[in-house]
Amino acid sequence: MKTLEAYLEQYAAEHTKPGTKVTHMIGIPMIVASLPCAFKNPRLAAGLFVGGWALQLLGHKIEGNKPALLDDPF
């Protein structure tokens, strides 16, 4: 298992372009917000979750790499 410092170095190396940073700044909060929202409005939660992940994937397409989650879920 990697150290926190190693994860942060990898994250910095894989998120260098402004477009990637913007898509992550919007997409990650959407994914997080979808979780508690699921109890009140499942359709909205699903939209937030899918939309957030779509932004994450778009960001990695802009960056030219694949999400680290695919290699290491931690």
Order of alpha helices (4+ residues) and beta strands (2+ residues): alpha-alpha-alpha
